[in-house]
Each structure stands twice: as C-alpha cells, then as structure tokens.
Amino acid sequence: MPSPVANEIQTVKMAQAFTTQVDHFELILSGNLRSLLGLEADFEQRFRDWYGIMIPFAITRIPALTWRTPFPFPPGAYSPRKYLRWAVGYCRRHNPTLVYTRTPYLVGPLLAAGLPVVLEFHQPLGPEAAPWFKHRQFLGVVTLAPELRSQYQQLGLDADRVYIAPSGVDLAPFQTPVTPRLARQRLHLPPDRPIALYAGSLYDHKGIPTILAAAAQVPDCQFILVGGQGNEVERVRSQAQQQGLTNLHLMGYQTQGEIPLTLYAADVLLLPTSAQWFLASTTSPLKLFEYMAAQRPIIASDLPNIATVLRDRENGRLIPPDDPTALAAAIRQVLADPEQGQAMAAQAAQDVQAYSWQRRAEGILAFINHQLTP
C-alpha cells in the first residue's frame, strides 16, 4: 500500500476503526527500503491523503520490495515469499493476542507459528483451507454473505465460527454535503446538464458495457465514469469512441479523499454490476455505501447481496443486471421525478448509518472476543 485496489481501501478503513477499539493495533504491510527508513520525506502524509485517513494508526513496513519500487506502489509490487517469511517472524516475536489477515496464504504459516488467526475473505476457499478449520488456533472467518458461509461449512468450518459483515463507509467526509452546482463548479463539470455517475474499477464485470449502451439511449444525460488505471481508461475511451458516444466523460482514478466531492456532482449514481461475474451474488461493493452516504439517488443491479441493503423504490432503484434498456429507463424516471429521487436518497442516507466502519469493527471484535473466550 498504497495502491488503487478496493480491498486495500477496506483494509485501511478497518485499521482506522480497529485502532480506536483495541489496546494496541498494528497494520503490517510490505514496503521498500526507502519507505522503511523514512527516506520518502512525505510518504506518510501522502499515504494518509491517498486513503483519506483521519485517525492515525501504527504501521509496520516489511521491506519486501526493492529499493527502486516507485510510490505509489504499482499493482503487483509484492514479494510473497520474502514477505511471508518476515511478516510471520515479526508476528511471532511480538506474540499478539490475534493476527487478523486478508491473505489466505499467510494462514497456514501463522497457525504453524502458534498464533491465533482470523481470516477475512470475500471469495470461496479451496480444499487447502480444510486443515485450518480444524486447528485450535484458527478462530474463524469474516465474510460478506451467507452463500460464502455455506461454502466454508462444506469444507468443515462450524457455522458459529463465521461472521457475516457487509462492507462499510467512512461517514465523516460526508457530514457536510455539497450542492451539485458547487461540486460541479469545483470539478469543472457542466452546470446544467443532468449527470449519471459511476465510481469504481472499469472492468466489464462492473457493468461498464451496460453503462455505455445505456448512454446511447439517454443522449441528453452526461455520463461520467470515475476510476480506472492507465490502460483501463484508454480501453473504455476507445470503446465509447467506436460507439459514437459524445455524452461520456472519463475522470480517471480519484483518491479516497476526492471521492465525496465527485459523488456530490451527480444527479444519479450507478451500480450496474454484471450477473456474469463469478462473485455477483456475494459482492458488497464499497461504492454502494459511499453512494448512500452521498445522498444521491442510486440505481443498482438487483443482485442477492446488494438487495439486502437496497430496497427498490424505498432507498434506491433495483434493475435487472446486464440490461441497458432497463438502466436507461430507470435513469430517465429518476431524472423526471426529482422529488421521489430525493426521498430515496434521504432514506439511503439514514440507512447507511448502520454501515459505518466503526460499527463493522465493533461487530467483528465482539465475534473475536467470543471466540477467544474459553
């Protein structure tokens, strides 16, 4: 870290929440020698700005990257073998009450070192996980959806050692809302044209082809895509040009600190996740909760885990996934009835109070304390 990967954003936000609720919290990351020795003069400030950190927490960097690895660290800048050995050794020396990890390949070595472990994971696990589940120091799994709990149970994990915790949001940056007109002035966006906005990765399974096809059906609306790195942005820009779209604007990657202002510029926020994605039924997107906190109407794919948070026409609109015509129709309906749109947005803003990172951390720590109690 830092990098643009969403699960690392979640890791940092959870670190910020955990540090206020335990006696001693420490986040262990890979790093290069320059960051370890403090030779990147503004490294820590840039790290905080990148993730929008408001509550500092202890960070230990394992120097697994080369001296010349650039900052911010590019995707793939990781040294699993070296990092695994040194990180496990560091944990063993400090003998913590618990090691909480997002990295499955660390679980086995941590257990072998005699350390209590909780794994947070958002995908199915393979048969290699079955021996962990029988280990007395393996306390459990934190995941996103009942479907994943069922899969872990099939591998031998007791149901009471699985805790389901949807993703969350840092509510503090959304405490002072900004009007669409002011947000657009600051971002140099069209002041009067309606804006439908998507924030996130630009992979096809996130519903980008659906957005492009819908944009062709609603030419009077400006579509804005926020996110993507390098080749992703250029690929989508090329697709839009091939389709003759003149109402699509790509803003590129925005840091966490920049996201709230960007969301405030929209009239409607889009989450058209594809049902063809292998994690479609269990996804709990960070952007969903940021959208809710931004108090703008949301249109999202009607997928099982998303539908546990959004209720159609109450706190958002749910539409069939991979259906550009349905997306275009929902956009037109929301824009044509701003009063209903604001009512849904207000309800979503009220509902999202239950999904703060602080509350998520409280629930997870209660689960951990239960597992630690003899």
C-alpha positions in Angstrom: 0.0 0.0 0.0 -0.9 2.5 -1.2 -2.5 1.2 -4.4 -5.8 1.7 -6.1 -7.2 -1.8 -5.2 -10.6 -1.7 -3.4 -9.8 -4.4 -0.8 -6.9 -2.4 0.4 -9.1 0.7 0.8 -11.3 -1.5 3.0 -8.2 -2.8 4.9 -7.1 0.8 5.7 -10.6 1.9 6.8 -10.9 -1.1 9.1 -7.5 -0.4 10.5 -8.6 3.1 11.3 -11.7 1.7 13.1 -9.9 -1.1 14.9 -7.2 1.2 16.3 -9.9 3.1 18.3 -11.3 -0.1 19.8 -8.3 -2.3 20.9 -5.5 -1.7 23.3 -2.9 -2.0 20.6 -3.4 -2.3 16.9 -0.7 -2.5 14.2 -1.1 -2.8 10.5 1.7 -4.8 8.8 2.4 -4.0 5.2 5.0 -4.6 2.5 7.3 -1.7 1.8 10.5 -0.7 0.1 13.7 0.3 2.0 13.1 4.0 1.3 9.7 3.9 3.0 11.1 1.8 5.9 14.0 4.1 6.6 11.9 7.3 6.2 13.7 8.5 3.1 10.4 9.3 1.3 10.0 12.7 3.0 6.3 13.0 2.6 5.4 9.3 2.4 3.2 9.1 5.5 1.3 12.3 4.6 0.7 11.1 1.0 -0.4 7.7 2.4 -3.0 9.4 4.6 -4.2 11.6 1.8 -4.5 8.7 -0.6 -6.8 6.8 1.7 -8.5 9.8 3.5 -7.2 8.7 6.9 -8.4 10.9 9.7 -7.4 8.7 12.7 -3.7 7.7 12.6 -2.7 4.1 13.5 0.5 2.2 13.8 2.1 0.9 10.6 5.0 -1.5 10.3 6.5 -2.0 6.8 8.2 -5.3 5.9 10.9 -4.3 3.4 9.9 -6.9 0.8 10.1 -4.6 -2.2 13.1 -3.3 -4.0 14.8 0.0 -3.2 13.6 1.5 -6.5 9.9 0.3 -6.3 8.1 3.6 -7.0 5.5 5.3 -4.9 2.5 4.9 -5.0 3.3 1.2 -5.4 2.1 -0.3 -8.7 -0.2 -3.3 -8.8 1.8 -6.5 -8.4 4.6 -4.8 -6.4 4.7 -7.6 -3.9 7.1 -10.2 -2.8 5.1 -13.1 -1.3 7.9 -15.4 -0.3 10.0 -12.8 1.4 7.1 -11.0 2.9 5.5 -14.2 4.2 8.7 -15.3 6.0 9.5 -11.9 7.5 5.9 -11.0 8.4 5.3 -14.3 10.2 8.6 -13.9 12.0 7.7 -10.4 13.1 4.3 -11.6 14.4 5.9 -14.5 16.3 8.4 -12.2 18.1 5.6 -9.9 19.2 3.2 -12.7 20.2 -0.1 -10.8 19.7 -3.5 -11.7 21.1 -4.7 -12.2 17.5 -3.5 -11.9 13.9 -6.3 -10.6 11.6 -5.4 -11.2 7.9 -6.9 -10.7 4.5 -4.3 -13.0 2.9 -5.1 -16.8 2.8 -1.6 -18.0 2.1 -0.5 -16.4 5.5 -3.0 -18.5 7.5 -1.1 -21.8 7.4 2.3 -20.3 8.4 0.7 -18.2 11.1 -1.0 -21.2 12.6 2.2 -23.2 12.4 3.9 -20.4 14.4 1.3 -21.0 17.2 -0.6 -17.7 16.6 -4.4 -17.2 16.9 -5.7 -16.2 13.4 -8.9 -14.8 12.0 -9.2 -14.6 8.2 -11.3 -12.1 6.4 -12.1 -13.3 2.9 -14.7 -12.5 0.3 -14.5 -15.4 -2.1 -14.9 -19.2 -1.9 -12.0 -21.1 -0.4 -10.4 -24.3 -1.7 -9.7 -27.6 0.0 -6.4 -26.3 1.3 -8.5 -24.4 3.9 -10.0 -27.5 5.5 -7.0 -28.3 7.8 -7.1 -24.7 9.1 -10.6 -25.1 10.2 -9.6 -28.0 12.5 -6.7 -26.1 14.1 -7.4 -24.9 17.6 -5.8 -21.5 16.9 -8.0 -20.8 13.9 -10.7 -18.7 15.4 -12.9 -18.1 12.3 -13.7 -16.3 9.1 -15.2 -12.9 8.5 -17.0 -12.7 5.1 -19.7 -10.8 3.2 -22.6 -13.2 2.5 -24.5 -16.3 3.7 -23.6 -18.0 0.5 -19.9 -17.9 1.3 -20.6 -19.1 4.9 -22.3 -22.2 3.4 -19.3 -22.9 1.2 -16.9 -22.7 4.2 -19.2 -25.0 6.1 -19.0 -27.6 3.3 -15.2 -27.6 3.9 -15.8 -28.3 7.6 -16.0 -24.9 9.3 -18.6 -24.6 12.1 -21.3 -22.1 11.4 -20.6 -20.3 14.6 -17.1 -19.5 13.5 -18.2 -17.5 10.5 -19.2 -13.8 10.9 -21.0 -12.0 8.1 -20.2 -8.3 7.9 -21.2 -6.3 4.8 -18.8 -3.6 3.6 -19.0 -0.2 5.2 -18.3 3.5 4.7 -16.3 6.3 6.4 -19.2 8.7 7.2 -17.0 11.6 8.4 -16.2 13.0 4.9 -20.0 13.1 4.1 -21.0 15.1 7.2 -21.1 18.4 5.3 -22.9 17.8 2.0 -22.1 19.9 -1.1 -24.8 21.0 -3.6 -24.5 19.6 -7.1 -23.9 23.1 -8.6 -21.0 23.8 -6.2 -19.4 20.4 -6.7 -19.6 20.9 -10.5 -18.0 24.3 -10.3 -15.1 22.8 -8.3 -14.7 19.9 -10.7 -15.3 22.0 -13.9 -18.3 19.9 -15.0 -21.3 21.1 -17.0 -23.5 23.0 -14.5 -27.0 22.4 -16.1 -26.8 19.1 -17.9 -28.1 16.1 -15.8 -25.2 13.8 -14.7 -25.3 10.0 -14.2 -22.1 8.9 -12.4 -20.3 5.7 -11.8 -17.3 5.4 -9.4 -15.1 2.3 -9.4 -13.0 0.0 -11.5 -13.7 -0.1 -15.2 -13.8 -3.9 -15.7 -16.6 -5.3 -17.8 -18.0 -7.3 -14.8 -18.6 -4.0 -13.0 -21.2 -3.2 -15.7 -19.3 -0.8 -17.9 -20.6 -2.2 -21.2 -24.2 -1.7 -19.7 -23.4 1.9 -18.9 -22.1 2.6 -22.4 -25.1 1.1 -24.1 -27.4 3.0 -21.7 -25.6 6.2 -22.5 -26.5 5.8 -26.2 -30.2 5.7 -25.1 -30.1 8.8 -23.0 -28.2 11.3 -25.1 -29.4 14.3 -23.1 -27.7 13.0 -19.9 -23.9 13.3 -19.3 -22.4 10.0 -18.1 -19.3 10.2 -16.0 -17.0 7.3 -15.1 -14.7 7.8 -12.2 -11.9 5.3 -11.7 -9.6 3.0 -13.7 -5.9 3.0 -14.2 -4.0 3.7 -17.4 -4.9 1.1 -19.9 -8.4 0.6 -18.4 -9.3 4.2 -19.0 -8.0 4.2 -22.6 -9.7 0.9 -23.4 -13.1 2.3 -22.3 -12.5 5.6 -24.0 -11.8 3.7 -27.3 -15.0 1.7 -26.9 -17.0 4.9 -26.3 -15.5 6.4 -29.5 -16.2 3.3 -31.5 -19.9 3.5 -30.3 -20.0 7.2 -31.2 -20.8 8.4 -27.7 -20.4 12.1 -27.2 -22.0 12.2 -23.7 -19.4 10.1 -21.8 -16.6 11.6 -19.8 -13.8 9.6 -18.0 -12.3 11.3 -15.0 -9.7 8.6 -14.2 -8.7 7.4 -10.7 -9.6 9.6 -7.7 -8.2 9.1 -4.2 -10.5 8.4 -1.3 -10.3 12.0 -0.2 -11.6 13.2 -3.6 -14.5 10.8 -3.9 -17.1 12.6 -1.9 -17.0 15.8 -3.9 -17.2 13.8 -7.1 -20.3 11.9 -5.9 -21.9 15.2 -4.9 -21.7 16.4 -8.5 -24.2 13.7 -9.7 -27.9 13.6 -10.1 -28.0 9.8 -10.0 -25.4 7.2 -9.1 -24.9 3.9 -11.0 -24.0 0.5 -9.7 -24.8 -1.9 -12.7 -22.7 -4.9 -11.6 -22.9 -7.8 -14.1 -24.6 -11.0 -13.1 -22.0 -12.8 -15.3 -19.3 -12.1 -12.6 -18.5 -15.1 -10.5 -18.8 -13.1 -7.3 -22.0 -11.3 -8.4 -24.2 -12.9 -5.8 -22.0 -12.2 -2.9 -20.5 -8.8 -3.7 -20.8 -6.0 -1.1 -19.3 -3.0 -3.0 -17.7 -0.2 -1.1 -19.2 2.3 -3.6 -22.7 1.2 -2.6 -22.3 2.6 0.9 -20.4 5.7 -0.3 -23.3 6.3 -2.7 -25.8 6.1 0.1 -23.8 8.5 2.3 -23.6 11.0 -0.6 -27.4 11.4 -0.6 -28.0 11.0 -4.3 -30.5 8.5 -5.9 -28.9 5.1 -6.6 -29.7 2.7 -9.5 -28.1 -0.7 -8.9 -28.3 -4.3 -10.2 -30.8 -6.5 -8.5 -28.3 -9.0 -7.1 -28.8 -11.0 -3.9 -26.3 -9.3 -1.5 -27.0 -5.8 -2.9 -30.7 -6.4 -2.4 -30.1 -7.0 1.3 -29.1 -3.3 1.6 -31.2 -1.6 -1.1 -35.0 -1.8 -1.3 -36.5 -1.0 -4.7 -38.2 2.5 -4.7 -37.5 2.9 -1.0 -33.8 3.7 -0.7 -32.8 3.1 -4.3 -33.8 1.5 -7.6 -33.1 -2.1 -8.4 -33.0 -3.2 -12.0 -32.2 -6.4 -13.9 -28.4 -6.7 -14.3 -26.9 -6.6 -17.8 -29.9 -4.7 -19.2 -29.0 -1.3 -20.7 -32.6 -0.6 -21.6 -33.7 -1.1 -18.0 -30.8 1.1 -16.8 -31.7 3.9 -19.3 -35.4 3.8 -18.3 -34.5 4.0 -14.6 -32.3 7.0 -15.2 -35.0 8.8 -17.1 -37.5 8.0 -14.4 -35.3 9.3 -11.6 -34.4 12.5 -13.5 -38.1 13.1 -14.3 -39.2 12.7 -10.7 -36.6 14.5 -8.5 -38.9 14.5 -5.5 -39.0 10.7 -5.4 -35.3 10.6 -6.1 -34.5 12.8 -3.1 -36.9 10.7 -0.9 -35.0 7.5 -1.8 -31.6 9.3 -1.3 -32.7 10.6 2.1 -33.8 7.1 3.2 -30.5 5.6 2.0 -28.5 8.3 3.9 -30.5 7.3 7.0 -30.0 3.5 6.4 -26.2 3.8 5.8 -25.6 5.0 9.4 -25.7 1.3 10.4 -22.9 0.5 8.0 -20.0 2.7 9.3 -16.6 1.1 9.5 -16.7 1.7 13.3 -19.9 -0.4 13.7 -18.4 -3.1 11.5 -15.3 -3.2 13.7 -17.4 -3.4 16.8 -19.3 -6.4 15.5 -16.2 -8.2 14.4 -14.4 -7.6 17.7 -17.4 -8.9 19.6 -17.2 -12.0 17.4 -13.5 -12.3 18.1 -13.9 -11.9 21.8 -16.5 -14.6 21.8 -14.1 -17.0 20.0 -11.2 -16.1 22.4 -13.4 -16.9 25.5 -12.7 -20.4 26.7 
